[in-house]
């Protein structure tokens, strides 16, 4: 089945989905797993998702020892998770 072209509406919708930085686990499509969330920004991201559309984007941290993660500290490819 061919994919449809991404629209501005799709891009805006994705821009509002919170990002969850993962230290030690990788999320794959169609994989059911438990994500351990403990840092305050991660907890806020999950709470926001629960009150919105139940979606988060899970990205892996480049440095597991870093507590304050910046966008540059995340891998660019991740998974859209529910």
N, C-alpha and C positions, 0 to 999 in steps of 0.2 A: 504494500500500500504506500503510495507516495506521501511524503510529508507536505503539509501545507506551509506556505511562507510565513515567517514570523512577522507579526504586525506591531505597531507602536503600542497597542493595548497589551499585547503579550509582554513586551519589554517593561512597561509600567507595572504590570502585575508582578513580575519577577523582582523588580526593584524594591518592592514592599515586603518581600519575604525575608525574615530574619536569618542571619548566618550563625551557625553553630560551629565553633572551632573544636575539632576533635584531636586529642593528643595521642591516643593509642588504639584507635579502631578505624577501620575503613568501612564506609557504607557503599553497598552495591545495589543496583536496581533489583527489585523483587526479592531482596534479602530481608528477612525478619530477624531483628537483633535488638539487644538492649544497649542503649547509650547511657553511660553514667555522666550525669550533669552535676557539677558542683560549684564551678566558678560563677560569680554573680552575673557577669554578662551572658553566660550561657543559660542560666536560670531565667533571666529576663527574656531571652530569645524564645525559650520554650513556652513561657507563660504567654508571651505575645501571640505565638502560633496557636496556642490552645484557645485563645479568645478570638482569633481571626479565622483563618482557613485551615488550621492544623498542619501547615506546611513549614518546614525549615530546610535550608540548604546546609548540608554538612560538608565542611571542607577540612582537610588535614593540616595541622600545624607543621611548619618546617622544623621548628625547634621545640621538642617536647618539654624542655625545662623552662621555657618562657611563660610567665604568667599573664603579662599584658600583651595580647596579640594584636598586631596591626594588620591591615590588609596585605602588606608586603610579606608578612610572616605566614601567609596561608598559601597552599597550593591552589592554582587557578581552576582546577577541575574538581568537581565534587558530585554530590548526589542530592536530588530534590527528594525529601523524605516526608512521610506523613506519620 
